[in-house]
Amino acid sequence: MADPVVRVPDAKVALSTASVYPESTATAFEIAARLGYDGVEVMVWTDPVSQDIEALRRLSDHHGVPILAIHAPCLLITQRVWSTDPWTKLLRARAAAERLGASTVVVHPPFRWQRQYARDFVDGIWRMAHETDVRFAVENMYPWRYRDREMLAYAPDWDVTKDDYRHFTVDLSHTATARTDAMAMIDRMGDRLGHVHLADGNGSAKDEHLVPGRGTQPCAELLDRLAVGGFDGHVVIEVNTRRAMSAAEREADLAEALAFTRLHLASASPTPAAAPTPAPAATATPAPSKPRSSEQRSSEARSSEGRSPSKPRSPKVRPSRSRRS
């Protein structure tokens, strides 16, 4: 059997600054550096440092941790961060990414009550994508649920694969909350999958963001597929550590998430099998001769008795020709 080859894609593993909430953005940089993350994704929200490009640059330089992605302020609690106009928010997120060297801006689809923004969203994202090398990766969301009621809060749709975007972000906590098939969604995204929010969930109506491996989502299967496919985007740990009883417990959860991700990104796949050596051609076996009867054997014996043994013949020797002088 062929020996396995370990494939490690170029994907970097980053820590979302949201993963340390209620701790600060600065704490996320510190933890990312201490645990060995490849970088951070900055969630732009109510923490003033997350909104300040120069403050973020100083944190990145101080800890030696690059900023790989900017998450635009499109949550309910960030409706007034940077602006109340959603397009202005995206322009500022793009400017931050360009100035900080981040390759991706993560954006949610509009809320349904943002009617004009929702109508223009798909075309507007394409226009912005044509104006920069930064990826605008639109993230899958989920229906809001309360008891037995469901509210479609996002437009054009919470399932972003129903619309045409250049790049997608897949979030596995969101697929759990939506109770949708994560791998089928990833199949629909295809090679437009540019960014991953890795977390787990159990299908609760609440967006759980569990440490990978603690829920029902195919976190390991997704990472294995990314490894085999040579994924070159970023895998961002975006988990909820609000219930951690101490800083040490929070850090242990983030270390576990990093170890899980790195383990499954290093996917073992078999090497191509060597061509089999062709078997030597079979030689034809002569058919066994028919056994002779006793009468035949007696007749042959009698004839051989009256026959004198033959002398061996001497080989003919040709006279050598004399060479002319």
Salt bridges, closest charged atoms under 4 A:
GLU30 OE2 - ARG34 NH1 3.19
ASP38 OD1 - ARG262 NH2 3.19
GLU41 OE1 - HIS195 NE2 2.66
GLU41 OE2 - HIS197 NE2 2.92
GLU54 OE1 - ARG57 NE 3.44
GLU54 OE2 - ARG99 NH2 2.97
GLU131 OE1 - ARG94 NH1 2.86
GLU139 OE1 - HIS71 NE2 3.46
GLU139 OE1 - HIS108 NE2 3.02
GLU139 OE2 - HIS174 ND1 3.52
GLU139 OE2 - HIS197 ND1 2.98
GLU150 OE1 - ARG145 NE 3.32
ASP157 OD2 - LYS162 NZ 3.73
ASP159 OD2 - ARG188 NH2 3.19
ASP164 OD1 - ARG192 NH1 3.02
ASP171 OD2 - HIS174 NE2 3.56
ASP171 OD2 - HIS197 ND1 3.50
ASP171 OD2 - HIS209 NE2 3.89
ASP187 OD1 - ARG225 NH1 2.36
ASP207 OD2 - HIS174 NE2 3.09
ASP207 OD2 - HIS209 NE2 2.99
ASP224 OD1 - HIS264 ND1 3.90
ASP232 OD1 - ARG135 NH2 3.77
GLU238 OE1 - HIS197 ND1 3.39
GLU238 OE1 - HIS209 ND1 3.76
GLU251 OE2 - ARG34 NE 2.82
ASP253 OD1 - ARG214 NH2 3.03
GLU256 OE1 - ARG214 NH2 2.66
GLU300 OE1 - ARG292 NH1 2.72
